[in-house]
């Protein structure tokens, strides 16, 4: 049962309902005995007094401070922690339930959190949001229910807390990878870099040996003086321009796991942008479908990273074939110096793949080009299955043809001097980082 008042809604608990039912039974039996009647009256008065006392002790909005703490932005495909805090202002013990209203399209681990507060105590608890699509989302208000110490009455009210939050590409993953690069711990993320002669590298400084350092980089004289392994640190090639070209056509709309291929590509592109900043390069981005949708020139700094995020977070795949001609002409007109251009695309469609091979190969005459072919594990599985029915045999045959045509297109790119990263979406980011750092260390870029 609920009663609305100026301070919110008053709820009677099942315990109160049970006591009221017992009193009602006594009144029903009072015709049998006058003593039962007076007992029912006494119990009724006692129940009313207890309800009044519990109502007063349950307090209201003025006796409790409630707040939600959300990250400035949420990362796509990651567990993002939302924290709720409550603080007693009444000086009385409290049992409090807080129900949050997160964006309805974002999966949440739970929505209602329970707190037991001592006088003037503050408590906090968390739940997790796992967004599966980029864009802007809205939190609603907080709904608070405070139960009196007798457990008979609860008061419920709403705390205005509406706010908007952006779901961005996986910033958390990009920041982790950037930190690993800067601290020489890439092996922790499973990245293996083929060591190549460091053409164009110059000695920079000495520092303590890190797991990713080459053995030959150890400075044995400094090691002997300091009684611990010391490495020589080298500067890589001077700052270069890195431009990520994202195919936002129809083939990138397919899901791999819980994210689209475009989502995986954007996450990998963001990782590359963060890593390139860490080693001193300038990162830019282009998104294209039937024409060029967005272009952010190469740049540096945190403000530039935010510009890349703003350009990427709302990008969605379009139901059209991508125009590699437009992408080619756009990049050719804007990149005057030799740059690294990284295409993220799907090579499973023969017609689209032919266009990609033609125009990326032409760009490779002036620039260093990498094509990250975002694979589909379902196609690979279908090609490897041993068919037991005619339908399975047909699917296996089609999948084998798709993979054959795809491999032919990638071979043509390699022959044109384009570096190819053929990886499943979940591994594309780390594969790309490994190839990029190999190029930097070898002096090829």
C-alpha positions as CSV (number, residue, x, y, z in Angstrom):
1,X,0.0,0.0,0.0
2,X,1.3,3.5,-0.9
3,X,0.3,7.0,0.2
4,X,1.6,10.1,-1.6
5,X,2.6,13.1,0.6
6,X,4.5,16.3,0.0
7,X,7.8,14.6,0.9
8,X,7.3,11.8,-1.5
9,X,5.5,8.5,-1.2
10,X,4.8,6.6,2.0
11,X,4.9,2.8,1.7
12,X,3.6,0.3,4.2
13,X,5.7,-2.8,4.4
14,X,4.5,-6.4,4.5
15,X,5.2,-6.4,8.2
16,X,2.8,-3.5,8.7
17,X,0.2,-5.3,6.5
18,X,0.6,-8.5,8.6
19,X,0.0,-6.6,11.9
20,X,-3.0,-4.8,10.4
21,X,-4.4,-8.2,9.3
22,X,-4.0,-9.6,12.8
23,X,-5.8,-6.6,14.3
24,X,-8.6,-7.1,11.8
25,X,-9.0,-10.7,12.8
26,X,-9.3,-9.6,16.5
27,X,-12.0,-7.2,15.5
28,X,-13.8,-9.9,13.6
29,X,-13.7,-12.2,16.7
30,X,-14.7,-9.4,19.1
31,X,-18.3,-10.4,18.9
32,X,-17.5,-13.6,20.8
33,X,-16.0,-11.8,23.7
34,X,-15.8,-8.2,25.0
35,X,-12.2,-8.7,26.1
36,X,-11.3,-9.5,22.5
37,X,-12.8,-6.2,21.4
38,X,-10.8,-4.2,23.9
39,X,-7.7,-6.2,23.0
40,X,-8.3,-5.4,19.3
41,X,-8.7,-1.7,20.2
42,X,-5.5,-1.6,22.2
43,X,-3.6,-3.4,19.4
44,X,-5.0,-1.0,16.8
45,X,-3.9,2.0,18.8
46,X,-0.5,0.5,19.4
47,X,-0.1,-0.2,15.7
48,X,-1.1,3.3,14.8
49,X,1.5,4.7,17.2
50,X,4.2,2.4,15.9
51,X,3.4,3.4,12.3
52,X,3.6,7.1,13.3
53,X,6.9,6.6,15.1
54,X,8.4,4.6,12.3
55,X,7.2,7.2,9.8
56,X,8.9,10.0,11.7
57,X,12.1,8.0,12.2
58,X,12.1,7.0,8.5
59,X,13.0,10.6,7.8
60,X,12.9,12.1,4.3
61,X,15.0,13.8,1.6
62,X,16.6,16.2,4.1
63,X,18.1,13.4,6.1
64,X,20.0,11.8,3.3
65,X,22.5,12.9,0.6
66,X,22.5,10.7,-2.5
67,X,24.7,11.1,-5.6
68,X,25.7,9.2,-8.7
69,X,29.3,9.2,-10.0
70,X,29.7,8.4,-13.7
71,X,32.9,8.6,-15.8
72,X,33.1,11.6,-18.2
73,X,32.5,9.1,-21.0
74,X,31.8,5.4,-21.3
75,X,34.0,3.0,-23.4
76,X,32.4,0.8,-26.0
77,X,32.5,-2.9,-25.2
78,X,34.1,-2.4,-21.8
79,X,32.7,-2.8,-18.3
80,X,32.2,0.8,-17.1
81,X,31.8,1.3,-13.3
82,X,29.0,3.6,-12.0
83,X,29.3,4.5,-8.3
84,X,26.4,5.5,-6.0
85,X,27.1,7.2,-2.7
86,X,24.7,7.8,0.2
87,X,25.4,9.8,3.4
88,X,23.3,10.0,6.5
89,X,22.5,13.6,7.6
90,X,19.9,12.7,10.3
91,X,22.1,11.1,12.9
92,X,20.0,7.9,12.9
93,X,20.7,4.4,11.6
94,X,19.2,3.9,8.2
95,X,18.3,1.2,5.8
96,X,18.2,2.6,2.3
97,X,17.6,1.3,-1.2
98,X,18.6,3.4,-4.2
99,X,17.3,2.5,-7.6
100,X,19.1,4.1,-10.5
101,X,17.7,4.8,-14.0
102,X,20.6,4.1,-16.4
103,X,20.1,4.4,-20.2
104,X,17.6,1.7,-21.2
105,X,19.7,0.6,-24.2
106,X,22.8,0.0,-22.2
107,X,23.0,-3.4,-20.4
108,X,23.5,-2.9,-16.6
109,X,24.6,-5.5,-14.0
110,X,21.9,-4.2,-11.6
111,X,19.7,-1.2,-11.0
112,X,18.9,-1.2,-7.3
113,X,21.5,-1.0,-4.6
114,X,21.0,-1.6,-0.8
115,X,22.8,0.3,1.9
116,X,22.9,0.0,5.7
117,X,24.0,3.3,7.3
118,X,25.1,4.2,10.8
119,X,24.6,7.7,12.0
120,X,26.6,10.3,9.9
121,X,28.2,7.5,7.9
122,X,28.8,7.5,4.2
123,X,28.6,4.4,2.1
124,X,29.2,3.6,-1.6
125,X,28.4,0.7,-3.9
126,X,28.8,0.2,-7.7
127,X,27.2,-1.4,-10.7
128,X,28.5,-2.0,-14.2
129,X,27.4,-0.7,-17.6
130,X,28.5,-2.6,-20.7
131,X,27.5,-0.4,-23.7
132,X,27.3,-2.1,-27.1
133,X,26.8,0.9,-29.4
134,X,28.4,4.3,-29.6
135,X,26.4,7.6,-29.2
136,X,24.9,9.8,-26.6
137,X,22.7,8.3,-23.8
138,X,20.7,9.7,-20.9
139,X,20.6,8.7,-17.3
140,X,17.3,9.4,-15.4
141,X,16.8,10.3,-11.8
142,X,17.6,8.4,-8.7
143,X,14.8,6.8,-6.7
144,X,15.4,6.5,-3.0
145,X,13.5,4.3,-0.5
146,X,14.3,4.6,3.2
147,X,12.8,2.1,5.6
148,X,12.0,3.0,9.3
149,X,13.8,1.2,12.1
150,X,10.7,-0.8,13.0
151,X,10.3,-2.1,9.5
152,X,6.7,-0.9,9.1
153,X,7.0,2.2,7.0
154,X,9.2,3.2,4.1
155,X,9.4,6.7,2.5
156,X,10.2,6.9,-1.1
157,X,11.2,10.0,-3.1
158,X,13.0,11.0,-6.3
159,X,16.4,12.7,-6.5
160,X,16.9,14.8,-9.6
161,X,20.0,13.4,-11.3
162,X,19.3,13.3,-15.0
163,X,22.5,13.7,-17.1
164,X,23.8,12.8,-20.5
165,X,26.9,10.7,-21.2
166,X,28.7,9.8,-24.4
167,X,29.7,6.2,-25.3
168,X,33.0,6.6,-27.1
169,X,35.2,4.0,-28.8
170,X,37.2,1.9,-26.4
171,X,39.3,4.6,-24.8
172,X,40.2,2.3,-21.9
173,X,41.9,-0.2,-24.2
174,X,43.7,2.6,-26.1
175,X,45.0,4.1,-22.8
176,X,46.2,0.7,-21.5
177,X,48.1,0.0,-24.8
178,X,49.6,3.5,-24.8
179,X,50.8,3.0,-21.2
180,X,52.4,-0.4,-22.1
181,X,54.2,1.2,-25.1
182,X,55.5,4.1,-22.9
183,X,56.7,1.7,-20.2
184,X,58.1,-1.0,-22.5
185,X,55.7,-3.7,-21.3
186,X,53.9,-4.6,-24.6
187,X,54.5,-8.3,-24.0
188,X,51.9,-8.2,-21.2
189,X,49.3,-7.5,-23.9
190,X,50.5,-10.4,-26.1
191,X,52.3,-8.1,-28.6
192,X,55.4,-9.6,-30.2
193,X,57.6,-7.3,-32.3
194,X,60.1,-8.7,-34.7
195,X,63.4,-6.9,-33.9
196,X,64.9,-5.3,-37.0
197,X,68.0,-3.1,-37.4
198,X,67.2,0.3,-36.2
199,X,68.0,2.4,-39.2
200,X,67.9,6.1,-38.5
201,X,67.8,5.7,-34.7
202,X,69.9,8.0,-32.5
203,X,71.0,7.5,-28.9
204,X,68.8,9.5,-26.5
205,X,69.4,8.5,-22.9
206,X,70.0,5.7,-20.3
207,X,67.2,4.1,-18.3
208,X,66.5,1.0,-16.3
209,X,66.1,-2.2,-18.4
210,X,62.5,-3.1,-19.3
211,X,61.1,-6.5,-20.5
212,X,60.5,-5.2,-24.1
213,X,64.1,-3.9,-24.5
214,X,66.5,-5.6,-26.9
215,X,69.3,-7.5,-25.3
216,X,71.8,-5.6,-27.4
217,X,70.5,-2.3,-26.0
218,X,72.0,-3.1,-22.5
219,X,74.8,-0.7,-21.6
220,X,77.2,-2.9,-19.7
221,X,79.3,-0.1,-18.4
222,X,76.4,1.7,-16.9
223,X,75.1,-1.7,-15.6
224,X,78.3,-2.3,-13.8
225,X,78.3,1.2,-12.3
226,X,74.7,1.0,-11.0
227,X,74.6,-2.7,-10.2
228,X,71.4,-3.2,-12.2
229,X,70.6,-3.7,-15.8
230,X,70.6,-0.4,-17.7
231,X,69.5,0.1,-21.3
232,X,70.4,2.6,-23.9
233,X,67.2,4.4,-25.1
234,X,67.0,5.5,-28.8
235,X,64.8,8.0,-30.5
236,X,62.8,6.5,-33.4
237,X,62.4,8.2,-36.7
238,X,61.3,11.9,-36.6
239,X,57.6,12.7,-36.3
240,X,55.5,11.3,-39.2
241,X,51.9,11.5,-40.2
242,X,49.6,8.5,-39.6
243,X,46.1,8.6,-41.2
244,X,43.5,5.9,-40.4
245,X,41.0,5.4,-43.2
246,X,37.8,3.7,-41.9
247,X,35.5,2.0,-44.3
248,X,31.9,2.6,-43.1
249,X,30.1,0.8,-45.9
250,X,27.6,-2.0,-45.7
251,X,30.0,-4.9,-45.1
252,X,31.3,-3.2,-41.9
253,X,27.8,-3.4,-40.4
254,X,28.1,-7.2,-39.7
255,X,28.4,-8.3,-36.1
256,X,31.4,-10.2,-34.8
257,X,30.6,-11.1,-31.2
258,X,28.7,-8.2,-29.5
259,X,30.1,-5.4,-31.7
260,X,30.0,-4.6,-35.4
261,X,33.1,-4.9,-37.6
262,X,33.1,-1.0,-37.8
263,X,33.1,-0.9,-34.0
264,X,36.1,-3.2,-33.8
265,X,37.8,-1.2,-36.5
266,X,37.2,2.1,-34.7
267,X,38.5,0.7,-31.4
268,X,41.7,-0.5,-33.2
269,X,42.0,2.9,-34.9
270,X,41.8,4.6,-31.6
271,X,44.5,2.3,-30.1
272,X,46.8,3.2,-33.1
273,X,46.1,6.9,-32.5
274,X,47.1,6.7,-28.9
275,X,50.2,4.7,-29.6
276,X,51.3,6.9,-32.4
277,X,51.1,9.9,-30.0
278,X,53.2,8.0,-27.5
279,X,56.1,7.6,-30.0
280,X,55.8,11.2,-31.4
281,X,53.8,10.8,-34.6
282,X,50.8,12.8,-35.7
283,X,47.6,10.9,-36.1
284,X,44.7,11.7,-38.4
285,X,41.5,10.0,-39.5
286,X,39.1,9.7,-42.4
287,X,35.7,8.0,-42.5
288,X,34.3,7.1,-45.9
289,X,31.3,5.2,-47.4
290,X,29.8,6.3,-50.7
291,X,31.9,9.4,-50.2
292,X,34.2,10.9,-47.6
293,X,32.1,11.5,-44.4
294,X,34.7,12.9,-42.0
295,X,38.3,13.9,-42.2
296,X,40.5,15.0,-39.3
297,X,44.0,16.1,-40.3
298,X,47.0,14.6,-38.5
299,X,47.8,16.3,-35.2
300,X,49.1,15.8,-31.7
301,X,48.1,16.4,-28.1
302,X,45.2,15.6,-25.9
303,X,42.9,18.2,-27.6
304,X,43.6,16.5,-30.9
305,X,42.7,13.1,-29.4
306,X,39.4,14.5,-28.2
307,X,38.8,15.8,-31.8
308,X,39.3,12.3,-33.1
309,X,36.9,10.9,-30.5
310,X,34.3,13.5,-31.3
311,X,34.6,12.6,-35.0
312,X,34.4,8.8,-34.4
313,X,31.9,8.3,-31.6
314,X,28.7,8.8,-33.7
315,X,29.9,7.1,-36.9
316,X,27.6,4.3,-38.1
317,X,27.8,2.0,-41.1
318,X,25.8,3.0,-44.2
319,X,23.9,0.5,-46.4
320,X,26.1,1.4,-49.4
321,X,29.3,0.2,-51.1
322,X,32.4,2.2,-50.1
323,X,34.0,4.5,-52.7
324,X,37.7,3.8,-52.5
325,X,38.0,6.3,-55.4
326,X,36.7,9.1,-53.3
327,X,39.0,8.0,-50.4
328,X,42.0,7.9,-52.8
329,X,41.4,11.3,-54.2
330,X,40.7,12.9,-50.8
331,X,43.9,11.6,-49.3
332,X,46.0,12.3,-52.3
333,X,44.9,15.9,-52.3
334,X,45.7,16.4,-48.6
335,X,48.8,14.4,-47.8
336,X,51.7,16.2,-49.4
337,X,54.4,14.3,-47.7
338,X,55.0,10.5,-47.5
339,X,52.7,9.3,-44.8
340,X,51.5,6.0,-43.3
341,X,47.9,5.3,-44.4
342,X,46.1,2.5,-42.6
343,X,42.9,1.2,-44.2
344,X,40.4,-0.7,-42.1
345,X,38.0,-2.6,-44.4
346,X,36.3,-5.8,-45.3
347,X,37.6,-7.8,-48.2
348,X,34.9,-10.4,-48.4
349,X,33.0,-8.9,-51.3
350,X,34.8,-9.4,-54.7
351,X,33.6,-6.1,-56.3
352,X,34.5,-4.0,-53.3
353,X,37.8,-5.8,-52.9
354,X,38.8,-5.0,-56.6
355,X,38.2,-1.3,-56.0
356,X,40.2,-1.4,-52.8
357,X,43.1,-3.2,-54.4
358,X,43.2,-0.7,-57.3
359,X,43.1,2.5,-55.3
360,X,45.1,1.4,-52.3
361,X,47.8,0.2,-54.7
362,X,47.9,3.6,-56.4
363,X,48.3,5.3,-53.0
364,X,51.1,2.9,-52.1
365,X,53.3,4.4,-54.9
366,X,53.7,7.6,-52.8
367,X,52.8,6.6,-49.3
368,X,53.4,3.6,-47.0
369,X,50.0,1.8,-46.9
370,X,48.7,-0.9,-44.6
371,X,45.4,-2.7,-45.2
372,X,43.8,-4.2,-42.1
373,X,41.4,-6.8,-43.5
374,X,38.7,-7.3,-40.8
375,X,37.9,-11.0,-41.0
376,X,34.7,-12.8,-40.1
377,X,35.2,-15.9,-37.9
378,X,31.9,-17.4,-39.0
379,X,33.0,-17.5,-42.6
380,X,36.2,-19.3,-41.5
381,X,34.3,-21.8,-39.5
382,X,31.8,-22.4,-42.3
383,X,34.7,-23.1,-44.7
384,X,36.4,-25.6,-42.3
385,X,33.2,-27.6,-41.4
386,X,32.9,-31.2,-42.7
387,X,29.4,-31.1,-44.3
388,X,26.9,-33.7,-43.3
389,X,24.0,-32.4,-45.4
390,X,23.5,-30.8,-48.8
391,X,22.8,-27.4,-47.2
392,X,26.0,-27.6,-45.1
393,X,27.9,-28.6,-48.3
394,X,26.5,-25.5,-50.1
395,X,27.5,-23.2,-47.2
396,X,31.0,-24.7,-47.0
397,X,31.4,-24.2,-50.8
398,X,30.3,-20.6,-50.7
399,X,32.6,-19.8,-47.6
400,X,35.6,-21.4,-49.4
401,X,35.0,-19.3,-52.5
402,X,34.7,-16.1,-50.3
403,X,38.0,-16.9,-48.5
404,X,39.7,-17.8,-51.8
405,X,38.7,-14.5,-53.4
406,X,39.7,-12.6,-50.3
407,X,43.2,-14.2,-50.2
408,X,43.6,-13.4,-53.9
409,X,42.8,-9.7,-53.2
410,X,45.2,-9.6,-50.3
411,X,47.9,-11.2,-52.4
412,X,47.5,-8.5,-55.1
413,X,47.9,-5.8,-52.4
414,X,51.1,-7.4,-51.1
415,X,52.5,-7.5,-54.7
416,X,51.7,-3.8,-55.0
417,X,53.8,-3.1,-51.9
418,X,50.9,-2.7,-49.5
419,X,51.4,-4.3,-46.0
420,X,48.5,-6.5,-45.1
421,X,47.3,-7.3,-41.6
422,X,44.8,-10.1,-41.9
423,X,43.3,-10.5,-38.4
424,X,40.0,-11.3,-36.7
425,X,38.4,-8.2,-35.2
426,X,39.3,-8.9,-31.6
427,X,43.0,-9.2,-32.5
428,X,43.2,-6.4,-35.0
429,X,44.3,-3.7,-32.6
430,X,47.3,-5.5,-31.2
431,X,48.3,-6.9,-34.6
432,X,48.2,-3.3,-36.0
433,X,50.3,-1.9,-33.1
434,X,52.9,-4.6,-33.6
435,X,53.3,-3.9,-37.3
436,X,53.4,-0.2,-36.8
437,X,56.1,-0.3,-34.2
438,X,58.1,-2.7,-36.4
439,X,58.0,-0.1,-39.1
440,X,59.1,2.6,-36.8
441,X,62.0,0.5,-35.5
442,X,63.1,-0.6,-38.9
443,X,63.3,2.9,-40.3
444,X,60.9,2.0,-43.1
445,X,58.5,4.7,-41.9
